[in-house]
Amino acid sequence: MDTATHFTPILEQVLEEVRPLTLHGKVASYIPELSHIDRSKLGMALYLPDGGIYTAGDAHERFSIQSISKVFTLVMAYRTLGNALWERVGREPSGNPFNSLVQLETDKGVPRNPFINAGALVVTDILCSQYVNPHLAILEFIRQVSGVPDINFNTRVARSEAQHGFRNAAMANFIKSFGNLKAPVDNVLQAYFHQCSIEMSCAELVRAAQLLVHYGTAPGVSEALLTPSEVRRVASIMLTCGTYDAAGDFAFRIGLPAKSGVGGGILAVVPGRMALCVWSPALDVHGNSLAGAKALELFAGRTGFSIF
Ligand code: GLN
């Protein structure tokens, strides 16, 4: 049996099995523009190192990538600062919700990791120091690594989040008070809300994740974006921090480095082996896609794709 006929039916079957779960959980409503999404959407895409992409369900429909963007901004900032990055942001799971402020005071404005909102704001601040238009640089980077030139922001989502982003604004101001944001708070927030509003499909996200699958190289990008050891480190932070206070449960059930977003997407990557993305908008209490997590669990169990 060739690979395509082998993987496509597994993806389709997994989606059918998890479909009843799309009725449970909650579509994110704290960003009002996201609350209109049809909760029955369900898609999945797989990328293998030989370049093969296998898809099922709504894998070609774009959605709000939200916090999945934090993987790409981390790669960009890591490229810029190298190991000096870790003086600005930690790499320890927070055990707290993605939008929590509680540890920032004891940690003196150095967020626990780059995937909680506080850490992502510091990462975006690093890009604000490097680029005149950081939000455009982030978009351009994602277009380049995915090879899809028409990926774009959803400006309504970015505006909606800016209008209701009181917590992110509080966090950015708090970090600034410790001196760990260099750019004006408003610039950092604008860039951050824009990166979160980027829309991509599962198929496009696994393409963009090629750079991790191929240990730092992407087709059409001439130089290596990260070293293989930096890629392993990004993947390790995805495993330990990518799904917030559910990261332990994800490692236990799924065994894949993964990054979720409140748009309902989850991107999982194993360097050298594969990238897998699922989208189902309704979320569990931790802000991770409910049916999406189950789909990853079933797929990993059936194919043996796991880092363990
Ligand atoms: N834009 C969202 C926020 O900052 C991203 C959160 C997420 O996807 N977990 O709240």
Residues whose N, C-alpha, C, O or C-beta is under 5 A from the ligand:
A	BS01	LIG	Q66 S67 F98 N117 C196 S260 G261 V262 G287
